[in-house]
């Protein structure tokens, strides 16, 4: 039986969940979920000065909104400091690490001399092979004993084989002089202890892999499968930054992008499955593979994002849309829908959801069912309600009293009234939109009347017929 796939997402809680981090989490989630494996979450909170509970909460909210559930509890890296130090001491005992008593001044002097002599500034500790009998009574760091000959090969599923000469790698510090473990050690120990089989992360960590392999080798541990994915760039091809727009996942929720659309778009951002653009979660889990990840950086394209989001809104169930719409309003710090408004939108979704791309557009299109009488007319709507139009609306109202409230019957009545008043329905549509919604850009007149119902529609038409501006 093959080994169970275990992936992890390991963000640092120093700020919001970046869109690049969200994509990394998604790739790990898809790879594990598509193979019956585990997707774990580790909060890398070893930077005590910058890590905050608020940032951790923001990361968890972002993952929750995206629907990226993890197995088990989230692990705190800082909580494992004693275990990380234990591994360093084991390497020390086995001769795979050594005590280095060099001071910062000595290290800097070494580097200055190396620069002046135009040679490598890679620090070579004089304590690497020193006799313990010569050890001074002062603080020391523990360094990994890196091979000085040969090469280290990172066998990467995305980047291919990356070869680094061992004489280009320094003897990495494992424990600081105060006995605390460094991040690079903690990552390896945690990945091993958590049973991580595949490390899928940004290619800015590629060089770290060579040094981390040294720890795996020294401990005799299995090396995970590496997959270093290219970063996300802005539309201009430059590293993604604030000037390109929103960076945090929660910002996208607050702007009204549906989670399903974001998942679809992020999956396509640097990964492909043939020519497929639009797909659901089930298809993504089935199709996702490391071989489909591109080597070159992906470019953020807001038009593609919006188009995919529109397609996901169109196929979503009404109940799911209503739930996420309420969550969007909360994220955007807008007033929640009242029970009556929610029922109204639910009735209207059939004529709204295939015409919008993000939730603010949906709210805008649903204005006619969210507002209440007497309607507030915008400037264009008010101009539509001239004396002639108001007269036609006055004549229309009694004819609707006894009409069966179906699309065919409503079309027949409206066309007949238009003809009786020497005009065509097209000319009457503007005033009707104004009367029913207080605006001129709305869903179709017939959809609005069907959603509003007989009594509300007639009330609005009557009030518009008496409108005096």
N, C-alpha and C positions, 0 to 999 in steps of 0.2 A: 504494500500500500504506500502511495507517495506521501511525502510530508505535507501537512496542512500549510497553506499559504497564510502568512501573517505579515501585514503591513502596518505602518504607523504614521501618524501625523504628529509632528513635534514642534509646535510653535513656541516662540518666546513671548511671554506676556508683558510686552513693553509698549503695547499700543493696540489699535484695532486689528481685525482680521483682514489683511491685505488681499486684494483680488488675486494676486499671484499665489499667496498662501492658500487661498480657497481652492484654486485650481490644483495645487499639489495635494490637498486633502481629498479632492474629488478623484484624482487619478488613483490614489491609494485605496480609496473606498470602492471605486469601480473594479479595480484589479482583485481585491479581496472578495467582494460580494459576488463577482461573476464566477468565482472558483470555489465557493463554499468555504472561504477562509475567514480570518478574523481581521478586523480593522481596529487598531488601538489608538488611543490618544494619550500623549505625554506632554505635559506642560513643562517646558525647559526654563524653569524659574531660578536658575543658579545665579543670575545677575541680580543680586538683592537690591542694588541701588536703583535699578530701572524697572524691575518686575513689580506689578501692582495687581491687587485682587480685581480692580475695576477692569484692567486689560484682560485678565483671565475670563471674567464674566462676559466681556464683549466678544471674545473668541468663541465662547460656548454659545452665545446667542446667534452669532453668524453661522456656525455649523448647524445649529438647530433650524434656523430659517432655511438653509440650503437643503435640509433633510439628510444630512450626512451623519447618521447614527453610528456610534462606536460601541465596541464590545467592552463590557466591564466598566470599572470606574476610571476616570482620568487619573493618570499617574503624575505625581510631582517629582521632578528630577532632584530638586533640592532635598527632598526627604530621604533620598538614597545616598547622601554624602558619605555615610559610614561604610556602606558597601563599596562605593567607588574607591575609597581610600584603602579598603581591605585588599582590593585587586592590585592596586599599586604596590602595596607591601608584599604581596605574593610574588609579583614580578621582581621586586627587589631581592627577595629571598632566593629566587630561582636564578638570579644573575642576569635577568633580562632588563633590569633597570639599575640605576646607581645613584648614590648621593652626590650632589654637586654643591660645593660650598662657595662657588664664585659669587662675588657681590655684583650689584648692578653697575657700580663704577668700573669694576674689572672687565665686565662684559662690554661696556661701552668703550673702554680703552682698547680692547681687542679689535672692535669693529672700526674704530678710528684708524688704528694702525693698518688694518687690512685695506681700508679705503685708500690710505696714503700709498700703500704698496701695490695698489691696483689688483688685489686678489679677493677671493670670495669672503664676504662678511658673515657667512654662516658660522655661528659660534661653535668652536671646538673646545669642549670643557677639558681642562687639565686634570679633572677629577675622575674622568671616565675609567681609567685603569689604575687609579691611585691605590696605594696600600692603606687599608683601614687604619693601620697604626699611625698614619700621618694625618688622620682626620682631626680638624680643629674643633674646639668646643664652641660652635656658633651655629646659627640657623642654616638650614640647607633645603634645597629643592630636590625632588626625586625626578630624574630624567629617564626616558626610554632609551635603551641601548639599541640604536638603529644600525643596521648593517652598513658598513662603509663601502662595500663592493657589490656588484651586481645591480639588478633593477627590480623595481616593484611595478607590477602590471595590474592596472585597474580594468577588470573585464566588465565593461559597461554595456548594458542592453540598448542604450540610446547612442552613446558616443563611440561605441566600438572599444577596442583595446587601447588603453592609454598607458604608455610606458614612461616611467620616471626613474632616472638614475638615482641609486641610493645615496651617492655622494652629494646629491643636491638636497637631501633631507637632513634637517638638524635632529639632534637628540631632544625630542619634544619634552617639555616639562609635564609631568603627570600630577605631582603634588606641589603646591606652593610652599613657601618657607613656613607658613602658619599651619601646614598640614592639610589644607583644604584642597579637594580635587579640582582639576581644570575641566572646562566644558568638553574638550575633545575626549578625555578619558570617560567622563560621565556618559556621553552618547554611546560609546561602544559597549560599556558595561550594561547600560539599560537595554540597548537593542538585543544583546545576548540574553540577558535575564528574562526579557519579555518574549523571547523566542521569535524575534523578527527575522523573516526569511528574505524579504525584499525591501531594500531601502530605496524609495522613490522620492527624490527631492530635487531642488533647484540645482542647476549646474554651477552655481556659485560655490557649491560645496565639493566640487569635483576634486580640487587639490587636497581637501581634507581627507578624502578617501585613502590616499596613499599613506598618510600618517596613521590613519585609523587601522589600516591593514596591519601595520606594525604591531599594534596592540593585540589584534585577533591572533596573529601568528605567534606572538610571545606567549599568549595564554593557551594556545592550542585549540582555539575555538573555530567553528565553521564560519567562513566569511560569507556574508549575505550576498544576494544578487543585487548589483548596483544598477540604478537607472537614474541618471542625472538629466533632468529635463531643462530645456532652454527657458530663459526668462521671458516675460511678456514685455513687449515694447509698445510705445504709443503709435498712433497712426503715422507719425513722421519717422518711425524707425528708431527713435531714441528711447533710452531707458524710461520706463513708465514713471511719471511723476505727477504732482498735483496740477501742473499746467495742462495735462491731458484730460483732466476731469476727476471724477470720484475714484478713490483708491480703496476705500474700505467697503467691505461687503454690506455692512448695515446702511451705508449711504445708498446703495443700489436698491435695497428694500424700501428705504424712505423715498426714493424717486419713483417707486411704483413698478419696478420690474418684477415679474412673477418668478418664483423660485425655480419652477420647472424650466422656464426659458433660460435662466441663468445657468442651470446645470447643463443644459443642452449646449449653450454657447461656450461655456468654459471647457467642456469636453472637446469641442471642435477647435479650441484655441491651442494649436500645437499638436493635435492628434487627428487622424482621419481614418475613415472606414470607407474606402472607395470614394464615390461622389456623394455619399449620404450627408445631408446637411441637417434635416429635421428628423429627430428620433426621440423615443420616449426612454424612460429609465430602464425598462426591461431590456430594450434593444441595446442600450449603452452598456449595461452589465454583461450582456452576452458577447458583444463585439469588441469591447475594449481589450487591447493587448499592447504590450510595451513596444512591439515591432512597428506599431502604427504611429509612434511619437516621432515628430520631426526633429532634426538636429538644429535647425535654425530658429531664432527667436520668433514668436508669434506676434502679430500686430493686432492691437485692440481696434475693433471696428464697430462703432455704435449703431450704424445702420443695420449691419447684420444681426447684432444683438437685438435690436428692436423688432426686426422682421421675424426672428425666431420666437421672440416673446409673444408677438401677435398670433403666431400659429398655435402656440401652446394655450393661450387664452381661448382661442376659438374652439379647441377640442376638449377643454377642461369641463368637468361636471359643474353644474350650477352650484351645488353645495360646496365644492372645493373652492370655487371662485369667490363665493360669498365669505367663506372663512378667511381666505387670504386677503380679501379686500379690507376686512375689518382689521387684520394684522397690519396691512399697509397704512391705514389711517392712524393707527396707534404709533407706528414707527415714524410717520411724518408729523406726529403731534397735531393731528387734526381731530375734530369732533367725531366720535363714533356714530355709526348709523343707528337711528332709533329702530325700534321693532317694526314700526310701520314702513320706514324707509327701506329696511332690509327686505321686507316682504315685497315692496314695490320693485326694488332692483331685481329680486329673484324672478318676478313675473316678466321683467323687461329683458333679462339676459339673452333670451333667444334672438332678439333683434339688435343686441349691442355687441356681443362678444366676438363676432367675426368682423367687426369694423374698427377695432382698437388694437394698440400695440402695448400700451402700459396702463396701469390702473388710474392715473390721473385723467387719461382720455376717457376711460370707462365712466368715471364719476361725472365728467363733463357731458358726455352723451346721455347720461342718465338724469341730467338736471330736471327734465320734465316730471320725473316721478319722485324726485327728492324735494322739490319745492312745494309750496302750499298756496292756497288761494287767500286773498286776491294776489294774482301774480304781479311781480315786479317786471315791467317791460324794459328791455334794453333799447338803445336808441334806434337800431334798425327795425326791431319789432314794432315799436311805437309808430314808426312811419308807415308800416304796413296797414295799420288800423285806421285808414281814412274813412270818411263818411260812407263811401260806396261799399267798401269792404264790410263795415259794421252793419250796413243794411242787409247785405247778403247773409251774414252770420245770424242776424235776427230772423231772417226768413228760414234759415236752415234748422234752427233749434227745434221748432215744433215737429218737423219732419223726422227728427231723430228719436223723438219720444217713443214712437211705437215700432221703430225699425228693429229687426232681429240683429243682435250685435255680432255679426260675422263680417269678415273682410269683404266678401262679395256683396253683401247687402249695403255695407257702408260705402263701398265704391259706387254702387248704383245710385244711392241717395245723393252723394256729393256731386256726381256727374250730372244728375238730373237738375239739381238746384243751380249748378253753374250754368247749364244750358238755358234754364228758365230766366236767368239774369243776363243772358247775352254774352257769356264768357265761357272759357274752358277751365277744366279743373286745374290745369297748370297755373293759371292766373290766381286761382283761389288758394293754392297750396301755401303761399307765403303768409297771407293773413291767418290761415288755419294754424300754421306752425306758431305764429306769434300768439294766437289765442290759447293754444294748448300748452305752450312752454315758456312764453315770454321771450323767445329768441327765434332767430330765423334759420339757424343751423341745428338741425335735430334729426332724430330717426324719422321714418316715414310717418305721415299723418295717420295712416290706418293703423300702424303699429302702436303709436301713442294712444289712439282711441281705444284700441283693444286692451292695452295694458292698464290704462286709467279706468276703464269701465264706463258704462252708460251715464251714471249719475255725475261722476266727476267731470267727464268730458262735456256734458251739457252745461254744467255749472260754469266751467271755464269759458265756453263759447258765449254763454249769456252775459257773463261779466265783461268779456271782450267787446260784445255788441254795444255795451253801455259805456265803453272806455272813452274818456274825454282827455286823456294825456296829462 
